[in-house]
């Protein structure tokens, strides 16, 4: 059973703390019952090549280092190293430089005994660590594992079929996508950010990109500071909470609440099928209002010219400005204006 909206919001708020702590954590957890072994290490000099990591069953950690070189390390962490080595050998990890790409790849182990969740119950993990220059184009893929990427600038694509994604201090054109997991973003800037999850929460610290798309099918979206020319935030089943918004924004949830604070208004549309909407802004906010819901509340002494009743607020606020539209089918809309 899905938790209540209030519980989900509290859980989402905790994600930023977890994300901050994760940046300081080691690549894999210390387990005193486990042994660790370095299975592969390779280094390549770079001259404009791109990075590709495409692995089947492994966690991936990519961070920047000094110099123009890529260094791969593949670690095994296990309670039973002899058994884990057999599994590792069947995965066929290999690193190579070919044309314009430096890559690390592995194969999926199709042995019948491995069809169960070996990563959770098998007592061992494979961890890929890559140290790369700051300026690099990268494509990072794990079929079954978490991916963490830190301090890179370029065209960056991160895809996990079954795992969480953590991004910190990225710049450029950034695409983060997981089919089953959470996405945690500490700081991203540049031309574009796309963050998607089919089944998980998306937590955002600092975003400043011209184009921002944040979509989850089943989860909450929590943002601290989001700024962009075009901000698109959507969830089918969850809440949307953004502490500071600068720019034009479209936010939509089919089943959840929307709570935003406006720092600088661009054309804004907020829609929920079954939830409440709370908008906070300065009392000097100038906007063309179009608010419609089951119940409406405008909490401030304002200069307003237009229609104002229990279900509709439509007209010019403080002389008018960008459009501020909000719709809810079954909930209330609260516009709270406060002094600077």
C-alpha angles and dihedrals in degrees: 000000000000114000121248119276091252092052091046091051092051091048091050091050089057092057093078091056091048090048092052091051093046091061089064096043124102119257091262134014120268110246114180090204091059134078124212130216133181105231102176138012125177134163130198131188113233132223103170098311123147126236123242124182114176114167134161108214112009144098114244128212119184122181135160125257138176125286134022099292139105117217122191125197124180115196132192119209114187147146089221109035098182091056092042091052090058090054091046094051091055090055091064101212112198135172124202146157112229124168109311097346136080108199145182116196140170138185129237116256105236096186110134094235089058096059091091122077098283093166091063103032105018094078098235143082138196115221124192116202122188127184112198141165116276094243107060141119109238139186114192121185132174122175092201116009149069121273126207122185126181140184103356134141122202142053102332125185120181121182129175122176092198116009148065125278125214121189126184131178099351125160132189131031105348128186120182120178137166129173095206117015148058126281119216119188119184100177133350130166136169141070102327143002125192117181119176139170128177092201117010149063124277118215122190131191112177121357126176112164133135092235123028127182119178115175134166127170096206116014149060126279117215123182132181104188120358123177128171147125092248119020118183117184122175140165128169094207117016148057128283116214122172120172097198129016126185117181140011113335139184114191124178137172127171094205115016148059128278121214120174138162115211117220096171120002125230123166102307134190122186120183135173128168096206114009148069127274124212120186122188123190144142117288086240091065110137112202147140100244125211108168122162127172148125088278133005134202127186108189110194144060098264145172102240132163116190145043117339123175140128095286105024137047111179127159146057121325115202091347097318134273138161116005118268108190126176131175133181127170101202106008142071131260121218121190108192116188119188138180121271 
